[in-house]
Amino acid sequence: MNTPTPDPRAIRDRAQQLKREVFNATAAANNPDMAYPDWPDDVPLPDLAHREDTSEAAYYQYLAEHREYLERDTEFRNGYELLDWLTAEGADLRDYQTWSCDPEEPLRRSDRHRSR
């Protein structure tokens, strides 16, 4: 069975869309009052951190799946640098998402125990 050749423009467009979703989810998580100015005080906000993690995971998964089309594109360079760094560290995106960003702390999942 012949599989159609993927359209590089469509791949790039989808990557840009996912990148925007990550940006918007991060902005909403960091500034919920700006993202939802008319949200009623008595109604809890949606889980914005989960939305941010989910959109980030979808973006990086897409980059990994389409590396041959997107790796040389400067717009996605930072994404590939992060993926390559995680691979070099023997870590994955969940490790990064739960990391405190403290240089003294190793990358580890929140469900892992410290070795010290």
Steps between C-alpha positions, in 0.01 A plus 500: 500500500632842406512759772475859387806718545441740789463865411787687672295821507214324682747350747651843569157664532391239755824545697442876507143446620618270781770752595233774527287269715794452737556877515132569567471226763813628677375858491162395641661291775729787600232772473157347562343838574610632161400183317157485665416857610126435517521162675256490795668513840289214635593257218842331506722554198574204275821310574733736318821321599367175354407679178852644480663158557271332246563758228874491565503119478308509171740757355817313591356168389416656164851644468649159575277331243582754226866565570606432141276786377539751782845458651671752272227761546629773733153552646515157664869500595434553871256212505755265352769627735275411794419156356870431436595616851235277656629204299858574609383513862308174465182687584165564339258790485320393819832520684548852370143605582537389864855631543548793736758656258742506792846421359577311822206266442527230237226451244260242644132423487295614793416135572868409535674520834822683559809286499663698783 
